[in-house]
Amino acid sequence: MGASSGPRRLSGMQKQVLALYRGFLRAARSKPVEERRQIESVVCSEFRKNSKQVDRKNFIYIEYLLRRGKKQLDQLKSPDTVGLSSLSVDSSRTRGSSS
């Protein structure tokens, strides 16, 4: 543990991202073991990839990812859904670049 002045406070958007991540992991628990591992792997890799690629100040894009994630989570919660696929998003937009 490093020296810190106490617990770090999270922004509202950070709390939403963490809640979405936990929601995916909880929803994965309701699936068969093979699909659960695949879902957890996709979720982990997508969140990790976005944490590295998306500029933290690009709030509009982060809000878009949150909305998309919530829709995917709603689909995953459906008893008819057994898996989750990774969606590719144009990463040139993640840094707030203008074309």
N, C-alpha and C positions, 0 to 999 in steps of 0.2 A: 504494500500500500504506500502511496506517495503522501507527502505532506499536503493537506488541503485544509481549507478554512471551514469545512463542514460539508454537508451533502449538497451536491450540485442540483440546482432547480431546473426542471425541464420546461421548455416552452409548451404551449398548448398543442402546437403542431407535432412536436416530438412525442407528446403523450398519445396523440392520435395514431402516429406511426407504430409506437410500441403496442398499443391496444389492438391494432390491426394484425400485427405479427402474432401476438398471443392468441387472437381469435382464429388465425389460420392453424396454429398448433393445436388448439382445442378441437377445432373441427376435424383435424386429421385423426384425432383419437377415436372418432366414431367410425372410421373406415377400417377395412381389413388390413392386417399387418403389412402385406406386400405394398399395397397402395399407400398406406400411412408413411412408410419409409420414403417412397418416391415423392409424396406430397411434401414431407418435411425437407427433403433435399432441394426440391424446386423452390420452396418458400425461402429457405435459408440462402440459397444462391442468388435469388432475385433481390432480396433485401440487402444482401452484402454488396452485390453489383451496383445497386442504386445508391447505396451509401457512399460508394467510391466515385461514381460517375456524375451524380447530380449535384450541382452547385447548391449549397445550403441556403443561399439567398434567392434562389429561383422558386419563390413561393407558389407562383401560378402552376408551374410544372409539378411541384410536390403535391399541390391540391388535386391536380389531375390524376396523379398516381394513386392518391388516397381514394378518390372516387372510383377509379378502375379496380383497385384492390377490394373495396367494399362490395362491388358487384361480383367479383370473382369469389369472394368469401360467401356471399349469399348463394351462389351457384354450388359451391362446395358443400354447404350445409344441407343441400337437398339430398334426400336418401337415394335418389336415382343416380347421383354423381359418384363415380368411384375414383376419379383421378383428377389431376390438375396439370395443365401444360403450360410451359413458359411462353410468354408472348414477347416478340421482339419489338422494341420501340427504337425509333431513329435517335441514336445517341447524340447526334449533332445538335439537337434541340435541348439537351440536358444542361449545357453550359451557358445557355442564354445567348447563343451566338445569333447574329443577324445575317441573313443571306442576301 
